[in-house]
Amino acid sequence: MAQIKVTQLRSSIGVKPNQRATLRALGLKRINDTVVQEDRPEIRGMVQTVTHLVAVEEVK
């Protein structure tokens, strides 16, 4: 299955609590943290919630 690399680019200070919880659920704790996740609809939905805080890349 395909994978995506999610990198946190902006701080979670001042964002809504559900967005902060979504970052933690993705495994992101601080700026420049990167995680590799399976490309599933659930993960894509989580990324969509915090799209203004993260960058997403396809992993080959």
N, C-alpha and C positions, 0 to 999 in steps of 0.2 A: 504494500500500500504506500501511497505517496506520503511525504512528510513536509512540514513547513517549519521554518525557523522564525521564531517570534522574538523580537528584541524590544525592550522597553527604552524609549527615547526621552520621555518626559516624566517628571515627578508625579506621584500620586497625592501630593499635598494639595488640599483644596478641591479635590474631586469628590463626587458623590460616593457614599459608602458602598453602594453596590458595584461601582467601578473599581474601587480599591479591592473589594473582595474578589472580583473577577481577575484582577492582576495576580493576586495571591493564589487563586485556583489554577491559573496558568503556570505558576511556579516562578513568577517574577517578583523580586524583592527590592531591587534598586535600579537606578538608571544604568544602562548598558548591560544589564543581565540579559542573557540569551538562553532560550530553551528550544528544543526540537520536539514537536508534537506530531502525532498522526493527523493527516488531513481528513478530518471527519466533520460532519455537519455541526456537531456539538461544539467542537473547538472553533470552527469558523464563526459560529454565533457569539462565542465569548470574545473572539478577536473583534467582531463587529461592534460590540459594546464599548470597547476601549480603543477603537481605531485611531483616535486623536493622540493616544499615548504610546503607541507601538508601531513598529515596522515589521512587515511580513515578507518572507522570501521563500521560494520553492527550493527544496533540497533535492538534488538529483540522486 
